[in-house]
Amino acid sequence: MPRNHPKSVLSALAVALLTSGCGGGAAPSAAPSPGTTAEGFPVTVTNCGVTSTYQRPPQRAVSLNQHATEVMLALGLEKSMVGTGYLDDKILPEYQAAYDSVKVLSKEYPSFEALLEAEPDFVYGGWTSTFDEKEGRSRAAFTKAGINTRLNTEECPTGPVDVAAMDEEIRAVAKIFGVPGRAEERLGKLHATLDKVETGLAGVTPVKLFVYDSGDKTAFTAGGKGIGNEMIRRAGGVNLFADLDKAFGDVSFEQVAQRAPEAVVIYDYGDQSVEDKKKFLLAHPALKDVPAIKNQRFAVLPLSSTVVGVRVPSAVESLARQLHPGLVQ
């Protein structure tokens, strides 16, 4: 799993070709010619300590990781994409056709050289591991090659990671591509789902929750610094490890027992199935007196829905229905 939670040298000739804008594949007919500025541009965006100025919308974008790719597709940007890679889950059905029109560069992360061969002008990553310096894919390396980059803001928060962060991420990508109206249209639909959940849960007593991501010696859980914490709150729950000062972190199973969760939310991904995770927790001696375990009260969310991106509202709705059946129509 590529999160904090999952070569480096190109010939001078290749760099020169990339930075001069050489590229195969047709750009949209409305694209300005090199050296000119598109209407509404230049646009300057600061992201995770990197400031980029765009003279025109990117024409040859690459997205890496589920949530980055789906933000692009939700904004209708597939015609501006020349590649994608490293999914954690199936693409949402409504974006499948658009996704199928984009070349998959690799099952996991492409090498720096493979990315450069796609001749991108923009690389958008969901996890910090997208721009792994040890693998030669640092943002500085892309900048040196004349390629702009963006990292999902949940990886470098400047404040609470909440629904406002989702809004910011979608608006920022739309701004870079010169389609702000598409962001507002998409956000209107996303917030309508959140509003529906809020109405349905009015006055509900929150359920005390423990998130189980993974781990056998210790429990890898959701802390208070990620969007998962906000999602739990909006779904009518209380994250018992919200005091963990990070998005994800390890706690002992004895700590879990002491906090006595009423329900366990299992994050579904990777090789270990949900059923295997349930069996492990049910059999763990430290948890035998925990209410959630005694009552076998579990909820499940795919990990791909618990990060800043377009899946957040539907995941809140799903979790709310699991925790408070019948209240959200």
Secondary structure, 3 states (H helix, E strand, C coil): CCCCCCCCCCCHHHHHHHHCCCCCCCCCCCCCCCCCCCCCCCEEEEECCEEEEECCCCCCEEEECHHHHHHHHHCCCHHHEEEEECCCCCCCHHHHHHHHCCCEEECCCCCHHHHHHCCCCEEEECCHHHHCHHHCCCHHHHHHCCCEEEECHHHCCCCCCCHHHHHHHHHHHHHHCCCHHHHHHHHHHHHHHHHHHHHHCCCCCCEEEEEECECCCCEEEECCCCHHHHHHHHCCEEECCCCCCCCEEEECHHHHHHHCCCEEEEEECCCCCHHHHHHHHHHCHHHCCCHHHHCCCEEEEEHHHCCCCCCHHHHHHHHHHHHCCCCCC
